[in-house]
Amino acid sequence: MVRSIFYHLGASYSQLPLYEAARKLGAATVAASTPGDWPGFAVADESVYADITNPEAILKAAQEKGIDGIATCCLDAGVRALGYTCEKMGLIGPSARAADISNDKFKMKEAFMAGGVQCARHICIHSLEELEEALEKLKFPVVLKAVDLMGSRGIFRCNTREETFFYYNKTMEATRKDYCLVEEFIEGQVLGCEAMIRDGKLLYCLPNNIEAFQSYVPTPIGHSVPYRKQEELGAEVRHQVELAIKAVGLDNCPVNCDLIEKDGKIYVIEITGRAGGTCLPEMVSIYYGINYYEAIVRLALGMDVEEMFRGKTSGVANLSRTLLSEKDGVVKAIHNENEPAEDIVDLSFNIAPGEEVHHYTNGRDRLGQVILRGESLESCEKRLQEILSKINIEFTV
């Protein structure tokens, strides 16, 4: 029997479960990333040194390897190349156009407006002069956004004109584009939604609560299910997610969507055709009692994936939390007095003594993570406080 060849864009630590899932399904794995000491290179059957933000480079390597499926997760960098490769090679995945739109916040917002999706008022700007004009049309506070970055990088909330002009320069320093987005900030409760679509059919739709850290903008540091307002707003969340999927043109891919609720209305912040980061695949796995990474691989390789979600309308409460620091320093010691337990799915650290840590502003500053499951969301939240009280990270400033 000939083994399927699964092409994976990205080789970082967060990508490893996708390699493991492909291997369990009997597929040969090919890791694609820029040169470096990436753990994915060590576990993949083959490796390709390529810039995953370059669609032509990824397509060329995919054709040379004769791949049968391609995927990524937890990062946006390879989404455009994924869609481009799927379209050129006739593989299962998002179209090149949909991948491009979902990887550019301005194009995405324009698609939302055309598709009737509830979202913030926004304007694309190329200069300080255009910013000045835009501020005459928008209400404060506003948010400046680099259109091509993820993890809350290049995003700044501004309460005054002076702040907006100051952070405009920082936004343009962060982006690879010659434009950025300025939009009205919607004061409300942020939430997320994970989903998967196959041939136009939504296989599942899982809204989740977001625990946000107040950086330049509210930045997710944790997710939990079930969604607290599922009974009153779950149907509207699904409706807005479906509208956003249709507006962007996403199909045959996992879906990660950020939203905000204000006064009972649901607004879509952004959406993309890949699984979310910050422990979101684990959240889906625990809730439905499946291996979500396996579902992603199955979808990409054209295997049956619908059966994994059939008949599953409720699931297991679970919660994740990013460990972080609120100041800069160097790690002196890590003390963890928690004993292994059935409800602790993961408790791990991304840092070691002697390493620098930074005041948390985005996902790159994470120190570790906690993932736990329980009988209810309330029991998970109580248990989290017990776990955190037994962790002490010492560092020198």
CORSUL-V129388 format. One record per residue. N is the residue number from 1. RES is the residue in three letters. OMEGA is omega in whole degrees, -180 to 180 (999 if undefined). D_LAST is the distance of its C-alpha to the last C-alpha in Angstrom with 1 decimal. Layout:
N:RES:OMEGA:D_LAST + N:RES:OMEGA:D_LAST
This chain:
1:MET:-180:58.0 + 2:VAL:-180:55.9 + 3:ARG:173:52.2 + 4:SER:178:50.6 + 5:ILE:-177:47.9 + 6:PHE:-176:44.8 + 7:TYR:-174:42.6 + 8:HIS:179:39.0 + 9:LEU:-177:36.9 + 10:GLY:-177:33.3 + 11:ALA:-179:32.0 + 12:SER:-178:28.4 + 13:TYR:-177:27.4 + 14:SER:-178:28.5 + 15:GLN:-172:31.9 + 16:LEU:180:32.8 + 17:PRO:178:34.8 + 18:LEU:175:37.1 + 19:TYR:-179:38.0 + 20:GLU:180:38.7 + 21:ALA:179:40.9 + 22:ALA:-180:42.9 + 23:ARG:180:43.5 + 24:LYS:179:44.7 + 25:LEU:176:47.2 + 26:GLY:-179:48.5 + 27:ALA:171:47.2 + 28:ALA:-175:46.1 + 29:THR:176:42.7 + 30:VAL:180:41.7 + 31:ALA:177:38.0 + 32:ALA:176:37.4 + 33:SER:175:34.2 + 34:THR:-180:33.0 + 35:PRO:180:32.5 + 36:GLY:-179:29.4 + 37:ASP:-178:28.3 + 38:TRP:-178:29.1 + 39:PRO:179:30.1 + 40:GLY:178:33.1 + 41:PHE:-177:34.7 + 42:ALA:-176:34.8 + 43:VAL:-178:36.6 + 44:ALA:177:38.9 + 45:ASP:177:42.5 + 46:GLU:179:42.1 + 47:SER:177:39.6 + 48:VAL:175:40.0 + 49:TYR:-178:37.7 + 50:ALA:177:37.9 + 51:ASP:-174:36.0 + 52:ILE:174:36.3 + 53:THR:-178:36.2 + 54:ASN:-177:39.5 + 55:PRO:-178:42.5 + 56:GLU:180:45.0 + 57:ALA:180:42.9 + 58:ILE:178:42.4 + 59:LEU:-179:46.1 + 60:LYS:180:47.3 + 61:ALA:180:45.4 + 62:ALA:179:46.6 + 63:GLN:179:50.2 + 64:GLU:-179:50.0 + 65:LYS:-179:48.7 + 66:GLY:-173:51.3 + 67:ILE:178:48.8 + 68:ASP:-180:50.1 + 69:GLY:-177:47.1 + 70:ILE:179:43.7 + 71:ALA:171:40.7 + 72:THR:174:36.9 + 73:CYS:171:34.5 + 74:CYS:176:31.2 + 75:LEU:-176:30.9 + 76:ASP:-169:33.1 + 77:ALA:-175:33.0 + 78:GLY:-173:36.2 + 79:VAL:-179:38.2 + 80:ARG:179:40.4 + 81:ALA:178:41.2 + 82:LEU:-180:42.1 + 83:GLY:180:44.5 + 84:TYR:-179:46.0 + 85:THR:178:46.6 + 86:CYS:-178:48.1 + 87:GLU:-177:50.5 + 88:LYS:-176:51.6 + 89:MET:180:52.1 + 90:GLY:-180:53.5 + 91:LEU:179:50.7 + 92:ILE:-180:49.6 + 93:GLY:-179:46.8 + 94:PRO:176:46.1 + 95:SER:178:48.1 + 96:ALA:-179:46.7 + 97:ARG:-179:47.2 + 98:ALA:179:45.4 + 99:ALA:180:42.5 + 100:ASP:180:42.2 + 101:ILE:-177:42.4 + 102:SER:180:39.8 + 103:ASN:178:37.4 + 104:ASP:-173:37.8 + 105:LYS:179:36.9 + 106:PHE:178:39.5 + 107:LYS:180:42.3 + 108:MET:-179:41.3 + 109:LYS:177:41.5 + 110:GLU:177:44.9 + 111:ALA:177:46.2 + 112:PHE:-179:45.1 + 113:MET:-180:47.0 + 114:ALA:-177:50.1 + 115:GLY:177:49.9 + 116:GLY:179:49.7 + 117:VAL:177:46.1 + 118:GLN:-179:44.5 + 119:CYS:-177:41.4 + 120:ALA:173:39.7 + 121:ARG:-172:41.5 + 122:HIS:177:40.1 + 123:ILE:176:40.9 + 124:CYS:-178:40.1 + 125:ILE:180:39.1 + 126:HIS:-174:39.1 + 127:SER:177:38.4 + 128:LEU:178:37.2 + 129:GLU:178:40.9 + 130:GLU:176:41.3 + 131:LEU:178:38.2 + 132:GLU:180:39.8 + 133:GLU:-179:43.0 + 134:ALA:-177:41.2 + 135:LEU:176:39.5 + 136:GLU:-175:43.0 + 137:LYS:-176:43.9 + 138:LEU:178:40.8 + 139:LYS:175:39.5 + 140:PHE:-2:35.9 + 141:PRO:177:33.4 + 142:VAL:177:33.4 + 143:VAL:172:31.3 + 144:LEU:-176:31.0 + 145:LYS:164:31.0 + 146:ALA:-172:30.9 + 147:VAL:-170:34.0 + 148:ASP:-178:33.1 + 149:LEU:-179:29.5 + 150:MET:177:28.4 + 151:GLY:180:25.4 + 152:SER:175:25.1 + 153:ARG:179:24.2 + 154:GLY:-180:25.9 + 155:ILE:-176:26.7 + 156:PHE:173:26.0 + 157:ARG:-178:27.6 + 158:CYS:-179:29.0 + 159:ASN:-178:30.5 + 160:THR:177:32.1 + 161:ARG:-179:33.8 + 162:GLU:177:31.2 + 163:GLU:-178:28.4 + 164:THR:179:30.8 + 165:PHE:179:31.5 + 166:PHE:-176:27.8 + 167:TYR:174:26.9 + 168:TYR:179:30.1 + 169:ASN:178:28.9 + 170:LYS:178:25.7 + 171:THR:-178:28.0 + 172:MET:175:30.3 + 173:GLU:-176:27.6 + 174:ALA:-173:26.7 + 175:THR:173:30.3 + 176:ARG:-179:32.9 + 177:LYS:176:35.6 + 178:ASP:179:37.1 + 179:TYR:175:37.1 + 180:CYS:-175:35.0 + 181:LEU:169:35.8 + 182:VAL:-177:35.5 + 183:GLU:178:36.5 + 184:GLU:179:36.8 + 185:PHE:179:34.1 + 186:ILE:178:35.7 + 187:GLU:-179:34.3 + 188:GLY:-179:34.8 + 189:GLN:179:33.7 + 190:VAL:176:32.5 + 191:LEU:179:34.0 + 192:GLY:176:34.7 + 193:CYS:173:37.7 + 194:GLU:-179:38.3 + 195:ALA:174:41.9 + 196:MET:-179:44.1 + 197:ILE:180:47.2 + 198:ARG:-180:50.1 + 199:ASP:177:53.1 + 200:GLY:-179:52.5 + 201:LYS:177:52.1 + 202:LEU:-177:48.9 + 203:LEU:175:48.5 + 204:TYR:178:45.9 + 205:CYS:-172:43.8 + 206:LEU:174:40.8 + 207:PRO:180:39.0 + 208:ASN:177:35.7 + 209:ASN:177:33.3 + 210:ILE:169:30.0 + 211:GLU:-173:26.8 + 212:ALA:173:25.0 + 213:PHE:-176:21.4 + 214:GLN:174:21.8 + 215:SER:175:20.1 + 216:TYR:172:22.4 + 217:VAL:176:25.1 + 218:PRO:-175:25.4 + 219:THR:-177:23.9 + 220:PRO:173:25.3 + 221:ILE:179:23.1 + 222:GLY:179:26.0 + 223:HIS:178:29.8 + 224:SER:175:32.5 + 225:VAL:6:36.3 + 226:PRO:178:38.9 + 227:TYR:-174:38.4 + 228:ARG:-178:38.7 + 229:LYS:-177:41.3 + 230:GLN:-176:43.2 + 231:GLU:-176:46.5 + 232:GLU:-174:46.5 + 233:LEU:-177:44.7 + 234:GLY:-179:44.7 + 235:ALA:180:47.9 + 236:GLU:175:46.7 + 237:VAL:180:43.4 + 238:ARG:-179:45.6 + 239:HIS:-179:47.9 + 240:GLN:177:45.2 + 241:VAL:178:43.7 + 242:GLU:177:47.3 + 243:LEU:-179:47.9 + 244:ALA:177:44.7 + 245:ILE:-179:45.6 + 246:LYS:-178:49.1 + 247:ALA:-180:48.0 + 248:VAL:-180:45.7 + 249:GLY:-179:48.3 + 250:LEU:175:46.1 + 251:ASP:177:48.1 + 252:ASN:-179:47.8 + 253:CYS:168:44.0 + 254:PRO:-179:41.3 + 255:VAL:175:40.1 + 256:ASN:-175:36.7 + 257:CYS:174:36.9 + 258:ASP:-177:34.6 + 259:LEU:175:36.4 + 260:ILE:179:36.0 + 261:GLU:177:38.3 + 262:LYS:178:39.4 + 263:ASP:177:42.3 + 264:GLY:177:43.7 + 265:LYS:-180:43.7 + 266:ILE:178:41.8 + 267:TYR:178:40.4 + 268:VAL:177:39.4 + 269:ILE:176:36.2 + 270:GLU:-178:36.6 + 271:ILE:178:38.1 + 272:THR:-175:38.0 + 273:GLY:174:40.1 + 274:ARG:178:37.7 + 275:ALA:-179:36.1 + 276:GLY:175:32.8 + 277:GLY:178:29.3 + 278:THR:175:26.8 + 279:CYS:-179:29.1 + 280:LEU:176:32.2 + 281:PRO:177:34.6 + 282:GLU:178:33.7 + 283:MET:179:34.4 + 284:VAL:-179:37.8 + 285:SER:-178:38.6 + 286:ILE:-176:38.0 + 287:TYR:-176:39.8 + 288:TYR:-179:42.9 + 289:GLY:-179:42.9 + 290:ILE:169:42.9 + 291:ASN:-175:40.9 + 292:TYR:176:40.0 + 293:TYR:176:38.9 + 294:GLU:178:42.5 + 295:ALA:180:43.9 + 296:ILE:179:42.1 + 297:VAL:179:43.6 + 298:ARG:180:47.0 + 299:LEU:-177:47.1 + 300:ALA:-177:46.3 + 301:LEU:178:49.0 + 302:GLY:178:51.6 + 303:MET:180:51.7 + 304:ASP:178:52.4 + 305:VAL:-178:49.4 + 306:GLU:-178:51.1 + 307:GLU:-178:52.2 + 308:MET:-177:48.6 + 309:PHE:-174:48.3 + 310:ARG:175:52.0 + 311:GLY:-177:52.6 + 312:LYS:-177:48.9 + 313:THR:177:48.5 + 314:SER:-175:45.9 + 315:GLY:-173:43.4 + 316:VAL:177:40.6 + 317:ALA:176:37.8 + 318:ASN:-172:34.4 + 319:LEU:174:30.8 + 320:SER:179:27.7 + 321:ARG:176:24.1 + 322:THR:174:21.1 + 323:LEU:-174:17.9 + 324:LEU:176:15.0 + 325:SER:178:11.5 + 326:GLU:175:11.5 + 327:LYS:179:8.0 + 328:ASP:177:6.3 + 329:GLY:177:4.2 + 330:VAL:-177:6.4 + 331:VAL:177:9.0 + 332:LYS:180:9.9 + 333:ALA:177:13.1 + 334:ILE:179:15.3 + 335:HIS:179:17.8 + 336:ASN:-178:20.8 + 337:GLU:179:23.7 + 338:ASN:175:25.9 + 339:GLU:175:29.3 + 340:PRO:-179:31.1 + 341:ALA:-177:33.3 + 342:GLU:-177:35.9 + 343:ASP:177:34.3 + 344:ILE:-179:30.9 + 345:VAL:179:31.8 + 346:ASP:171:28.4 + 347:LEU:-173:25.0 + 348:SER:-178:22.9 + 349:PHE:179:19.5 + 350:ASN:-177:18.8 + 351:ILE:-180:15.7 + 352:ALA:178:15.5 + 353:PRO:-179:13.3 + 354:GLY:-179:11.9 + 355:GLU:177:11.9 + 356:GLU:172:9.6 + 357:VAL:-177:9.5 + 358:HIS:173:10.1 + 359:HIS:-172:11.1 + 360:TYR:173:14.6 + 361:THR:177:17.4 + 362:ASN:-173:19.9 + 363:GLY:180:21.0 + 364:ARG:-177:19.2 + 365:ASP:-176:15.8 + 366:ARG:178:17.2 + 367:LEU:-178:15.8 + 368:GLY:-177:19.3 + 369:GLN:173:22.3 + 370:VAL:173:24.8 + 371:ILE:179:28.5 + 372:LEU:-179:31.0 + 373:ARG:-180:34.7 + 374:GLY:-179:36.8 + 375:GLU:-180:40.1 + 376:SER:177:38.9 + 377:LEU:-179:36.0 + 378:GLU:180:35.6 + 379:SER:177:35.3 + 380:CYS:-179:32.7 + 381:GLU:178:30.6 + 382:LYS:-180:31.0 + 383:ARG:179:30.2 + 384:LEU:-180:27.0 + 385:GLN:176:25.6 + 386:GLU:-178:26.7 + 387:ILE:-178:25.0 + 388:LEU:-179:21.6 + 389:SER:-179:21.8 + 390:LYS:178:21.9 + 391:ILE:178:18.8 + 392:ASN:178:15.4 + 393:ILE:179:12.5 + 394:GLU:174:9.9 + 395:PHE:178:6.5 + 396:THR:-179:3.8 + 397:VAL:999:0.0
